[in-house]
Amino acid sequence: MKKYDAILLLGYGLDENDQATQELRLRVKAAAKAYREGYSDVIVACGGTTEGHHVSEAEVMQALLLEEGVAQENILLENQSQITIENMRFAADALGGAKGKRVLVVTSDYHVRRSVLTAMRAGFRAKGYAAVLPHDDAWKEKKRTELPYTIDMLVNWNQQSAVRPKWMRMLFGLIYGKKERKKDQKTA
C-alpha cells in the first residue's frame, strides 16, 4: 500500500441547520476508511464557511472524523476555501507547501477526476479516492456539470481575471439553463 503525506478531504455544502449533508457524510466516511487503511496519518479537512452558515465545512467534518475514530491530532483544518482550487492552495499552506507532497484526494465519485487534476496543478502528486454516491438524477446532473468545470480548470478560465469565450458561455448556458446563461452573459 502506498503512503501519502496527507489525505485531502474536500468539503461539500452544509444543510440549512449547519449540519453535514448526506454527500458530505459519505466523503467523511471514505476519508476515515482511507485513514484506517493506512494511506496516511494526516487528514486535512478542507472547506470554509459559506454564505448563510455559522460554521465551516472543515469544522463539521472534523466532528464527524472524530466520531469515526480519527485522532484529533491527526486532523488539520483548512477552513478558508470556497472552491476546489482554494482547497488545494490552502491545504498546501497547511502542509508547508505542495511541491513533492503525495496526497490522496477524497471527494465524491463524480468530482474525483477534476479534483486530482486541480491538486496536480497546485503542485501535489495526487491520486483520488472516491466516496461513492447513489447514481440518481441529482448525481447525473452533478456528473454532467463536471465537463465544463474541468475545461475551465485546464485552460485557466476559472481564474477571476480570465474571460470565457462565447462558445464556452453558451455551453454553460445549455448545461445550467437560460437563467444562468443570461447571468453569465451579463458578467462577461
Secondary structure, 3 states (H helix, E strand, C coil): CCCCCEEEEECCCECCCCCECHHHHHHHHHHHHHHHCCCCCCEEEECCCCCCCCCCHHHHHHHHHHHCCCCHHHEEEECCCCCHHHHHHHHHHHCCCCCCCEEEEEEEHHHHHHHHHHHHHCCCEEEEEEECCCCCHHHHHHHHHHHHHHHHHHCCCCCCCCCCCHHHHHHHHHHHCHHHHHHHHHHC
